[in-house]
Amino acid sequence: MSDEKGILNPAFPQNLWENNFIPGDNKVQVDMLLTYDTLADLEKEIEMGFKEGMIIDFQQLDKLLLTLKKGK
């Protein structure tokens, strides 16, 4: 978690997040790897609404990709 300037808040769990976008035939595979220091950090993030936040993120990504596709 960070503020609007991107400064991390050490009170929240941190993770290493890697994204890879792999193009295919008329689709893109999104490969995500999140690495946590401890299981407790992962569990805390899940309790804080990680799943719900990711659903919103993917909905936004879908909208962006549709916009980019229409722009061609």
PyMOL Python script that loads the backbone (N, CA, C, O; Angstrom):
from pymol import cmd

cmd.read_pdbstr("""\
ATOM      1  N   MET A   1       0.842  -1.171   0.000  1.00  0.00           N
ATOM      2  CA  MET A   1       0.000   0.000   0.000  1.00  0.00           C
ATOM      3  C   MET A   1       0.893   1.243   0.000  1.00  0.00           C
ATOM      4  O   MET A   1       1.944   1.285   0.640  1.00  0.00           O
ATOM      5  N   SER A   2       0.440   2.231  -0.730  1.00  0.00           N
ATOM      6  CA  SER A   2       1.211   3.468  -0.806  1.00  0.00           C
ATOM      7  C   SER A   2       0.265   4.663  -0.858  1.00  0.00           C
ATOM      8  O   SER A   2      -0.940   4.522  -1.066  1.00  0.00           O
ATOM      9  N   ASP A   3       0.845   5.831  -0.663  1.00  0.00           N
ATOM     10  CA  ASP A   3       0.037   7.039  -0.773  1.00  0.00           C
ATOM     11  C   ASP A   3       0.008   7.505  -2.225  1.00  0.00           C
ATOM     12  O   ASP A   3       0.547   6.836  -3.107  1.00  0.00           O
ATOM     13  N   GLU A   4      -0.619   8.647  -2.471  1.00  0.00           N
ATOM     14  CA  GLU A   4      -0.764   9.149  -3.841  1.00  0.00           C
ATOM     15  C   GLU A   4       0.572   9.483  -4.506  1.00  0.00           C
ATOM     16  O   GLU A   4       0.637   9.623  -5.727  1.00  0.00           O
ATOM     17  N   LYS A   5       1.639   9.611  -3.708  1.00  0.00           N
ATOM     18  CA  LYS A   5       2.977   9.899  -4.253  1.00  0.00           C
ATOM     19  C   LYS A   5       3.793   8.621  -4.448  1.00  0.00           C
ATOM     20  O   LYS A   5       4.944   8.674  -4.881  1.00  0.00           O
ATOM     21  N   GLY A   6       3.189   7.465  -4.124  1.00  0.00           N
ATOM     22  CA  GLY A   6       3.886   6.190  -4.295  1.00  0.00           C
ATOM     23  C   GLY A   6       4.780   5.814  -3.124  1.00  0.00           C
ATOM     24  O   GLY A   6       5.571   4.877  -3.235  1.00  0.00           O
ATOM     25  N   ILE A   7       4.673   6.521  -2.007  1.00  0.00           N
ATOM     26  CA  ILE A   7       5.490   6.219  -0.831  1.00  0.00           C
ATOM     27  C   ILE A   7       4.832   5.071  -0.070  1.00  0.00           C
ATOM     28  O   ILE A   7       3.675   5.159   0.340  1.00  0.00           O
ATOM     29  N   LEU A   8       5.598   3.985   0.112  1.00  0.00           N
ATOM     30  CA  LEU A   8       5.073   2.790   0.751  1.00  0.00           C
ATOM     31  C   LEU A   8       4.780   3.026   2.228  1.00  0.00           C
ATOM     32  O   LEU A   8       5.511   3.737   2.917  1.00  0.00           O
ATOM     33  N   ASN A   9       3.699   2.417   2.698  1.00  0.00           N
ATOM     34  CA  ASN A   9       3.337   2.461   4.109  1.00  0.00           C
ATOM     35  C   ASN A   9       3.815   1.153   4.738  1.00  0.00           C
ATOM     36  O   ASN A   9       3.251   0.097   4.453  1.00  0.00           O
ATOM     37  N   PRO A  10       4.842   1.202   5.587  1.00  0.00           N
ATOM     38  CA  PRO A  10       5.398  -0.032   6.158  1.00  0.00           C
ATOM     39  C   PRO A  10       4.457  -0.751   7.121  1.00  0.00           C
ATOM     40  O   PRO A  10       4.751  -1.875   7.529  1.00  0.00           O
ATOM     41  N   ALA A  11       3.339  -0.140   7.495  1.00  0.00           N
ATOM     42  CA  ALA A  11       2.374  -0.801   8.378  1.00  0.00           C
ATOM     43  C   ALA A  11       1.590  -1.888   7.652  1.00  0.00           C
ATOM     44  O   ALA A  11       0.968  -2.737   8.289  1.00  0.00           O
ATOM     45  N   PHE A  12       1.618  -1.865   6.318  1.00  0.00           N
ATOM     46  CA  PHE A  12       0.887  -2.849   5.522  1.00  0.00           C
ATOM     47  C   PHE A  12       1.853  -3.873   4.944  1.00  0.00           C
ATOM     48  O   PHE A  12       3.036  -3.584   4.763  1.00  0.00           O
ATOM     49  N   PRO A  13       1.345  -5.082   4.651  1.00  0.00           N
ATOM     50  CA  PRO A  13       2.212  -6.104   4.043  1.00  0.00           C
ATOM     51  C   PRO A  13       2.746  -5.632   2.692  1.00  0.00           C
ATOM     52  O   PRO A  13       2.062  -4.928   1.950  1.00  0.00           O
ATOM     53  N   GLN A  14       3.948  -6.023   2.398  1.00  0.00           N
ATOM     54  CA  GLN A  14       4.580  -5.691   1.123  1.00  0.00           C
ATOM     55  C   GLN A  14       4.774  -6.984   0.332  1.00  0.00           C
ATOM     56  O   GLN A  14       4.819  -8.076   0.900  1.00  0.00           O
ATOM     57  N   ASN A  15       4.888  -6.841  -0.983  1.00  0.00           N
ATOM     58  CA  ASN A  15       5.162  -8.008  -1.815  1.00  0.00           C
ATOM     59  C   ASN A  15       5.930  -7.577  -3.049  1.00  0.00           C
ATOM     60  O   ASN A  15       5.973  -6.399  -3.406  1.00  0.00           O
ATOM     61  N   LEU A  16       6.525  -8.549  -3.679  1.00  0.00           N
ATOM     62  CA  LEU A  16       7.168  -8.342  -4.977  1.00  0.00           C
ATOM     63  C   LEU A  16       6.149  -8.770  -6.018  1.00  0.00           C
ATOM     64  O   LEU A  16       5.630  -9.885  -5.957  1.00  0.00           O
ATOM     65  N   TRP A  17       5.859  -7.901  -6.967  1.00  0.00           N
ATOM     66  CA  TRP A  17       4.802  -8.147  -7.943  1.00  0.00           C
ATOM     67  C   TRP A  17       5.426  -8.084  -9.326  1.00  0.00           C
ATOM     68  O   TRP A  17       6.016  -7.071  -9.703  1.00  0.00           O
ATOM     69  N   GLU A  18       5.297  -9.158 -10.073  1.00  0.00           N
ATOM     70  CA  GLU A  18       5.815  -9.216 -11.445  1.00  0.00           C
ATOM     71  C   GLU A  18       4.658  -9.494 -12.400  1.00  0.00           C
ATOM     72  O   GLU A  18       3.889 -10.432 -12.192  1.00  0.00           O
ATOM     73  N   ASN A  19       4.536  -8.676 -13.450  1.00  0.00           N
ATOM     74  CA  ASN A  19       3.513  -8.864 -14.489  1.00  0.00           C
ATOM     75  C   ASN A  19       4.186  -9.124 -15.821  1.00  0.00           C
ATOM     76  O   ASN A  19       5.164  -8.467 -16.177  1.00  0.00           O
ATOM     77  N   ASN A  20       3.657 -10.081 -16.545  1.00  0.00           N
ATOM     78  CA  ASN A  20       4.100 -10.336 -17.910  1.00  0.00           C
ATOM     79  C   ASN A  20       2.863 -10.423 -18.797  1.00  0.00           C
ATOM     80  O   ASN A  20       1.912 -11.133 -18.471  1.00  0.00           O
ATOM     81  N   PHE A  21       2.875  -9.708 -19.910  1.00  0.00           N
ATOM     82  CA  PHE A  21       1.790  -9.730 -20.875  1.00  0.00           C
ATOM     83  C   PHE A  21       2.282 -10.503 -22.085  1.00  0.00           C
ATOM     84  O   PHE A  21       3.228 -10.087 -22.753  1.00  0.00           O
ATOM     85  N   ILE A  22       1.638 -11.631 -22.368  1.00  0.00           N
ATOM     86  CA  ILE A  22       2.096 -12.537 -23.417  1.00  0.00           C
ATOM     87  C   ILE A  22       1.065 -12.530 -24.542  1.00  0.00           C
ATOM     88  O   ILE A  22      -0.035 -13.060 -24.385  1.00  0.00           O
ATOM     89  N   PRO A  23       1.425 -11.925 -25.683  1.00  0.00           N
ATOM     90  CA  PRO A  23       0.459 -11.849 -26.787  1.00  0.00           C
ATOM     91  C   PRO A  23       0.235 -13.212 -27.434  1.00  0.00           C
ATOM     92  O   PRO A  23       1.136 -14.045 -27.523  1.00  0.00           O
ATOM     93  N   GLY A  24      -1.013 -13.404 -27.885  1.00  0.00           N
ATOM     94  CA  GLY A  24      -1.378 -14.620 -28.601  1.00  0.00           C
ATOM     95  C   GLY A  24      -2.291 -14.248 -29.749  1.00  0.00           C
ATOM     96  O   GLY A  24      -2.391 -13.078 -30.118  1.00  0.00           O
ATOM     97  N   ASP A  25      -2.947 -15.224 -30.305  1.00  0.00           N
ATOM     98  CA  ASP A  25      -3.866 -14.996 -31.413  1.00  0.00           C
ATOM     99  C   ASP A  25      -5.115 -14.281 -30.904  1.00  0.00           C
ATOM    100  O   ASP A  25      -5.985 -14.903 -30.295  1.00  0.00           O
ATOM    101  N   ASN A  26      -5.203 -12.974 -31.154  1.00  0.00           N
ATOM    102  CA  ASN A  26      -6.349 -12.147 -30.753  1.00  0.00           C
ATOM    103  C   ASN A  26      -6.633 -12.176 -29.259  1.00  0.00           C
ATOM    104  O   ASN A  26      -7.773 -11.963 -28.846  1.00  0.00           O
ATOM    105  N   LYS A  27      -5.613 -12.437 -28.437  1.00  0.00           N
ATOM    106  CA  LYS A  27      -5.780 -12.403 -26.990  1.00  0.00           C
ATOM    107  C   LYS A  27      -4.422 -12.154 -26.346  1.00  0.00           C
ATOM    108  O   LYS A  27      -3.376 -12.262 -26.987  1.00  0.00           O
ATOM    109  N   VAL A  28      -4.470 -11.821 -25.071  1.00  0.00           N
ATOM    110  CA  VAL A  28      -3.249 -11.594 -24.303  1.00  0.00           C
ATOM    111  C   VAL A  28      -3.361 -12.363 -22.998  1.00  0.00           C
ATOM    112  O   VAL A  28      -4.354 -12.252 -22.279  1.00  0.00           O
ATOM    113  N   GLN A  29      -2.338 -13.137 -22.707  1.00  0.00           N
ATOM    114  CA  GLN A  29      -2.278 -13.833 -21.418  1.00  0.00           C
ATOM    115  C   GLN A  29      -1.569 -12.924 -20.434  1.00  0.00           C
ATOM    116  O   GLN A  29      -0.487 -12.414 -20.723  1.00  0.00           O
ATOM    117  N   VAL A  30      -2.179 -12.718 -19.264  1.00  0.00           N
ATOM    118  CA  VAL A  30      -1.559 -11.912 -18.216  1.00  0.00           C
ATOM    119  C   VAL A  30      -1.053 -12.877 -17.158  1.00  0.00           C
ATOM    120  O   VAL A  30      -1.835 -13.576 -16.513  1.00  0.00           O
ATOM    121  N   ASP A  31       0.253 -12.908 -16.987  1.00  0.00           N
ATOM    122  CA  ASP A  31       0.898 -13.796 -16.025  1.00  0.00           C
ATOM    123  C   ASP A  31       1.374 -12.938 -14.860  1.00  0.00           C
ATOM    124  O   ASP A  31       2.206 -12.048 -15.035  1.00  0.00           O
ATOM    125  N   MET A  32       0.841 -13.209 -13.664  1.00  0.00           N
ATOM    126  CA  MET A  32       1.180 -12.412 -12.494  1.00  0.00           C
ATOM    127  C   MET A  32       1.780 -13.313 -11.419  1.00  0.00           C
ATOM    128  O   MET A  32       1.266 -14.396 -11.138  1.00  0.00           O
ATOM    129  N   LEU A  33       2.870 -12.847 -10.827  1.00  0.00           N
ATOM    130  CA  LEU A  33       3.505 -13.574  -9.731  1.00  0.00           C
ATOM    131  C   LEU A  33       3.693 -12.604  -8.581  1.00  0.00           C
ATOM    132  O   LEU A  33       4.392 -11.600  -8.717  1.00  0.00           O
ATOM    133  N   LEU A  34       3.065 -12.903  -7.440  1.00  0.00           N
ATOM    134  CA  LEU A  34       3.216 -12.102  -6.237  1.00  0.00           C
ATOM    135  C   LEU A  34       3.962 -12.930  -5.210  1.00  0.00           C
ATOM    136  O   LEU A  34       3.605 -14.080  -4.954  1.00  0.00           O
ATOM    137  N   THR A  35       4.997 -12.352  -4.620  1.00  0.00           N
ATOM    138  CA  THR A  35       5.803 -13.046  -3.629  1.00  0.00           C
ATOM    139  C   THR A  35       5.755 -12.269  -2.318  1.00  0.00           C
ATOM    140  O   THR A  35       6.066 -11.079  -2.283  1.00  0.00           O
ATOM    141  N   TYR A  36       5.367 -12.945  -1.245  1.00  0.00           N
ATOM    142  CA  TYR A  36       5.268 -12.348   0.091  1.00  0.00           C
ATOM    143  C   TYR A  36       6.373 -12.905   0.978  1.00  0.00           C
ATOM    144  O   TYR A  36       6.857 -14.016   0.761  1.00  0.00           O
ATOM    145  N   ASP A  37       6.769 -12.122   1.983  1.00  0.00           N
ATOM    146  CA  ASP A  37       7.777 -12.591   2.932  1.00  0.00           C
ATOM    147  C   ASP A  37       7.224 -13.694   3.828  1.00  0.00           C
ATOM    148  O   ASP A  37       7.939 -14.629   4.188  1.00  0.00           O
ATOM    149  N   THR A  38       5.939 -13.579   4.186  1.00  0.00           N
ATOM    150  CA  THR A  38       5.349 -14.566   5.085  1.00  0.00           C
ATOM    151  C   THR A  38       3.913 -14.885   4.657  1.00  0.00           C
ATOM    152  O   THR A  38       3.272 -14.100   3.957  1.00  0.00           O
ATOM    153  N   LEU A  39       3.428 -16.037   5.085  1.00  0.00           N
ATOM    154  CA  LEU A  39       2.044 -16.403   4.851  1.00  0.00           C
ATOM    155  C   LEU A  39       1.122 -15.417   5.562  1.00  0.00           C
ATOM    156  O   LEU A  39       0.051 -15.091   5.049  1.00  0.00           O
ATOM    157  N   ALA A  40       1.523 -14.945   6.728  1.00  0.00           N
ATOM    158  CA  ALA A  40       0.717 -13.972   7.483  1.00  0.00           C
ATOM    159  C   ALA A  40       0.509 -12.695   6.681  1.00  0.00           C
ATOM    160  O   ALA A  40      -0.573 -12.109   6.727  1.00  0.00           O
ATOM    161  N   ASP A  41       1.534 -12.250   5.941  1.00  0.00           N
ATOM    162  CA  ASP A  41       1.399 -11.052   5.105  1.00  0.00           C
ATOM    163  C   ASP A  41       0.362 -11.276   4.006  1.00  0.00           C
ATOM    164  O   ASP A  41      -0.464 -10.403   3.739  1.00  0.00           O
ATOM    165  N   LEU A  42       0.408 -12.434   3.379  1.00  0.00           N
ATOM    166  CA  LEU A  42      -0.575 -12.766   2.342  1.00  0.00           C
ATOM    167  C   LEU A  42      -1.981 -12.815   2.928  1.00  0.00           C
ATOM    168  O   LEU A  42      -2.916 -12.251   2.358  1.00  0.00           O
ATOM    169  N   GLU A  43      -2.130 -13.485   4.061  1.00  0.00           N
ATOM    170  CA  GLU A  43      -3.447 -13.599   4.686  1.00  0.00           C
ATOM    171  C   GLU A  43      -4.004 -12.235   5.075  1.00  0.00           C
ATOM    172  O   GLU A  43      -5.201 -11.988   4.932  1.00  0.00           O
ATOM    173  N   LYS A  44      -3.141 -11.350   5.564  1.00  0.00           N
ATOM    174  CA  LYS A  44      -3.596 -10.005   5.941  1.00  0.00           C
ATOM    175  C   LYS A  44      -4.081  -9.249   4.710  1.00  0.00           C
ATOM    176  O   LYS A  44      -5.105  -8.569   4.760  1.00  0.00           O
ATOM    177  N   GLU A  45      -3.358  -9.365   3.620  1.00  0.00           N
ATOM    178  CA  GLU A  45      -3.754  -8.670   2.398  1.00  0.00           C
ATOM    179  C   GLU A  45      -5.082  -9.206   1.860  1.00  0.00           C
ATOM    180  O   GLU A  45      -5.900  -8.435   1.360  1.00  0.00           O
ATOM    181  N   ILE A  46      -5.300 -10.496   1.957  1.00  0.00           N
ATOM    182  CA  ILE A  46      -6.574 -11.088   1.545  1.00  0.00           C
ATOM    183  C   ILE A  46      -7.704 -10.535   2.414  1.00  0.00           C
ATOM    184  O   ILE A  46      -8.768 -10.179   1.907  1.00  0.00           O
ATOM    185  N   GLU A  47      -7.466 -10.465   3.721  1.00  0.00           N
ATOM    186  CA  GLU A  47      -8.467  -9.915   4.639  1.00  0.00           C
ATOM    187  C   GLU A  47      -8.791  -8.451   4.327  1.00  0.00           C
ATOM    188  O   GLU A  47      -9.903  -7.989   4.582  1.00  0.00           O
ATOM    189  N   MET A  48      -7.823  -7.730   3.780  1.00  0.00           N
ATOM    190  CA  MET A  48      -8.001  -6.313   3.476  1.00  0.00           C
ATOM    191  C   MET A  48      -8.743  -6.092   2.157  1.00  0.00           C
ATOM    192  O   MET A  48      -8.972  -4.948   1.765  1.00  0.00           O
ATOM    193  N   GLY A  49      -9.122  -7.173   1.466  1.00  0.00           N
ATOM    194  CA  GLY A  49      -9.901  -7.028   0.247  1.00  0.00           C
ATOM    195  C   GLY A  49      -9.120  -7.208  -1.043  1.00  0.00           C
ATOM    196  O   GLY A  49      -9.501  -6.659  -2.077  1.00  0.00           O
ATOM    197  N   PHE A  50      -8.043  -7.962  -0.998  1.00  0.00           N
ATOM    198  CA  PHE A  50      -7.214  -8.169  -2.189  1.00  0.00           C
ATOM    199  C   PHE A  50      -8.026  -8.720  -3.360  1.00  0.00           C
ATOM    200  O   PHE A  50      -7.931  -8.222  -4.482  1.00  0.00           O
ATOM    201  N   LYS A  51      -8.826  -9.757  -3.087  1.00  0.00           N
ATOM    202  CA  LYS A  51      -9.605 -10.384  -4.169  1.00  0.00           C
ATOM    203  C   LYS A  51     -10.531  -9.371  -4.823  1.00  0.00           C
ATOM    204  O   LYS A  51     -10.576  -9.267  -6.049  1.00  0.00           O
ATOM    205  N   GLU A  52     -11.265  -8.627  -4.014  1.00  0.00           N
ATOM    206  CA  GLU A  52     -12.196  -7.643  -4.540  1.00  0.00           C
ATOM    207  C   GLU A  52     -11.465  -6.547  -5.329  1.00  0.00           C
ATOM    208  O   GLU A  52     -11.949  -6.082  -6.362  1.00  0.00           O
ATOM    209  N   GLY A  53     -10.307  -6.151  -4.829  1.00  0.00           N
ATOM    210  CA  GLY A  53      -9.507  -5.150  -5.544  1.00  0.00           C
ATOM    211  C   GLY A  53      -9.011  -5.658  -6.889  1.00  0.00           C
ATOM    212  O   GLY A  53      -8.977  -4.909  -7.866  1.00  0.00           O
ATOM    213  N   MET A  54      -8.624  -6.931  -6.943  1.00  0.00           N
ATOM    214  CA  MET A  54      -8.150  -7.499  -8.202  1.00  0.00           C
ATOM    215  C   MET A  54      -9.280  -7.603  -9.217  1.00  0.00           C
ATOM    216  O   MET A  54      -9.059  -7.401 -10.411  1.00  0.00           O
ATOM    217  N   ILE A  55     -10.481  -7.915  -8.757  1.00  0.00           N
ATOM    218  CA  ILE A  55     -11.626  -7.969  -9.669  1.00  0.00           C
ATOM    219  C   ILE A  55     -11.817  -6.603 -10.324  1.00  0.00           C
ATOM    220  O   ILE A  55     -12.026  -6.519 -11.534  1.00  0.00           O
ATOM    221  N   ILE A  56     -11.747  -5.549  -9.541  1.00  0.00           N
ATOM    222  CA  ILE A  56     -11.876  -4.187 -10.077  1.00  0.00           C
ATOM    223  C   ILE A  56     -10.735  -3.892 -11.048  1.00  0.00           C
ATOM    224  O   ILE A  56     -10.959  -3.313 -12.111  1.00  0.00           O
ATOM    225  N   ASP A  57      -9.514  -4.286 -10.690  1.00  0.00           N
ATOM    226  CA  ASP A  57      -8.357  -4.062 -11.569  1.00  0.00           C
ATOM    227  C   ASP A  57      -8.559  -4.716 -12.930  1.00  0.00           C
ATOM    228  O   ASP A  57      -8.298  -4.101 -13.964  1.00  0.00           O
ATOM    229  N   PHE A  58      -9.025  -5.969 -12.930  1.00  0.00           N
ATOM    230  CA  PHE A  58      -9.223  -6.675 -14.199  1.00  0.00           C
ATOM    231  C   PHE A  58     -10.370  -6.091 -15.011  1.00  0.00           C
ATOM    232  O   PHE A  58     -10.318  -6.088 -16.241  1.00  0.00           O
ATOM    233  N   GLN A  59     -11.399  -5.601 -14.340  1.00  0.00           N
ATOM    234  CA  GLN A  59     -12.482  -4.935 -15.058  1.00  0.00           C
ATOM    235  C   GLN A  59     -11.957  -3.673 -15.744  1.00  0.00           C
ATOM    236  O   GLN A  59     -12.318  -3.385 -16.886  1.00  0.00           O
ATOM    237  N   GLN A  60     -11.112  -2.929 -15.048  1.00  0.00           N
ATOM    238  CA  GLN A  60     -10.517  -1.724 -15.641  1.00  0.00           C
ATOM    239  C   GLN A  60      -9.599  -2.087 -16.806  1.00  0.00           C
ATOM    240  O   GLN A  60      -9.589  -1.396 -17.825  1.00  0.00           O
ATOM    241  N   LEU A  61      -8.836  -3.157 -16.665  1.00  0.00           N
ATOM    242  CA  LEU A  61      -7.953  -3.604 -17.744  1.00  0.00           C
ATOM    243  C   LEU A  61      -8.773  -4.023 -18.957  1.00  0.00           C
ATOM    244  O   LEU A  61      -8.409  -3.699 -20.087  1.00  0.00           O
ATOM    245  N   ASP A  62      -9.871  -4.736 -18.740  1.00  0.00           N
ATOM    246  CA  ASP A  62     -10.754  -5.126 -19.855  1.00  0.00           C
ATOM    247  C   ASP A  62     -11.243  -3.897 -20.612  1.00  0.00           C
ATOM    248  O   ASP A  62     -11.230  -3.879 -21.843  1.00  0.00           O
ATOM    249  N   LYS A  63     -11.672  -2.871 -19.884  1.00  0.00           N
ATOM    250  CA  LYS A  63     -12.161  -1.639 -20.518  1.00  0.00           C
ATOM    251  C   LYS A  63     -11.049  -0.959 -21.309  1.00  0.00           C
ATOM    252  O   LYS A  63     -11.274  -0.496 -22.428  1.00  0.00           O
ATOM    253  N   LEU A  64      -9.855  -0.898 -20.733  1.00  0.00           N
ATOM    254  CA  LEU A  64      -8.726  -0.277 -21.430  1.00  0.00           C
ATOM    255  C   LEU A  64      -8.405  -1.033 -22.710  1.00  0.00           C
ATOM    256  O   LEU A  64      -8.217  -0.426 -23.765  1.00  0.00           O
ATOM    257  N   LEU A  65      -8.343  -2.350 -22.620  1.00  0.00           N
ATOM    258  CA  LEU A  65      -7.998  -3.141 -23.809  1.00  0.00           C
ATOM    259  C   LEU A  65      -9.053  -2.990 -24.907  1.00  0.00           C
ATOM    260  O   LEU A  65      -8.713  -2.953 -26.089  1.00  0.00           O
ATOM    261  N   LEU A  66     -10.328  -2.902 -24.524  1.00  0.00           N
ATOM    262  CA  LEU A  66     -11.377  -2.675 -25.524  1.00  0.00           C
ATOM    263  C   LEU A  66     -11.205  -1.305 -26.194  1.00  0.00           C
ATOM    264  O   LEU A  66     -11.401  -1.165 -27.401  1.00  0.00           O
ATOM    265  N   THR A  67     -10.840  -0.308 -25.400  1.00  0.00           N
ATOM    266  CA  THR A  67     -10.604   1.036 -25.946  1.00  0.00           C
ATOM    267  C   THR A  67      -9.439   1.012 -26.936  1.00  0.00           C
ATOM    268  O   THR A  67      -9.519   1.607 -28.011  1.00  0.00           O
ATOM    269  N   LEU A  68      -8.368   0.328 -26.571  1.00  0.00           N
ATOM    270  CA  LEU A  68      -7.195   0.258 -27.454  1.00  0.00           C
ATOM    271  C   LEU A  68      -7.516  -0.516 -28.722  1.00  0.00           C
ATOM    272  O   LEU A  68      -7.038  -0.165 -29.801  1.00  0.00           O
ATOM    273  N   LYS A  69      -8.322  -1.567 -28.604  1.00  0.00           N
ATOM    274  CA  LYS A  69      -8.687  -2.380 -29.765  1.00  0.00           C
ATOM    275  C   LYS A  69      -9.540  -1.567 -30.730  1.00  0.00           C
ATOM    276  O   LYS A  69      -9.365  -1.665 -31.945  1.00  0.00           O
ATOM    277  N   LYS A  70     -10.468  -0.761 -30.197  1.00  0.00           N
ATOM    278  CA  LYS A  70     -11.335   0.078 -31.038  1.00  0.00           C
ATOM    279  C   LYS A  70     -10.541   1.170 -31.737  1.00  0.00           C
ATOM    280  O   LYS A  70     -10.932   1.630 -32.810  1.00  0.00           O
ATOM    281  N   GLY A  71      -9.433   1.588 -31.141  1.00  0.00           N
ATOM    282  CA  GLY A  71      -8.621   2.664 -31.697  1.00  0.00           C
ATOM    283  C   GLY A  71      -7.810   2.263 -32.911  1.00  0.00           C
ATOM    284  O   GLY A  71      -7.242   3.127 -33.579  1.00  0.00           O
ATOM    285  N   LYS A  72      -7.741   0.984 -33.213  1.00  0.00           N
ATOM    286  CA  LYS A  72      -6.943   0.516 -34.365  1.00  0.00           C
ATOM    287  C   LYS A  72      -7.651   0.767 -35.662  1.00  0.00           C
ATOM    288  O   LYS A  72      -7.126   0.437 -36.725  1.00  0.00           O
TER     289      LYS A  72
END
""", "prot")
cmd.dss("prot")
cmd.show_as("cartoon", "prot")
cmd.util.cbc("prot")
cmd.orient("prot")
